[in-house]
Amino acid sequence: MLSLALQVPLRVAEGLVSGRDGPDGIRGTEDDSRIESVESAAALLGLSPDSNDLLGVSSTTLSVQSVGRCGELARGIRAVLRKGGGGSTLLEWREFVVE
């Protein structure tokens, strides 16, 4: 989507996303790198900072993950929320088994 919207090569867009997602490759975890400004995101994509109004570095969407353990068993919950209007709206809820 990023590649199409900004008209950059797919490998460039994938490089930005994988760099942001950190060494574990999972979005929303502690090892993620935060892209602090539109200018730095544009530079990583090879764009001029004022070349596209679609580029942004903040979001109202939040991913929360929790894992509970009891002895050998581990289960997790992942929720995607949209912040705004004085509260949050649940967009997605997934329960999973941790192996």
Secondary structure, 3 states (H helix, E strand, C coil): CHHHHHCCCHHHHHHHHHHHCCCCCCCCCCCCCCCCCHHHHHHHHCCCCCCCCCCCCCCCEEEEEEEEEECCEEEEEEEEEEEECCEEEEEEEEEEECC
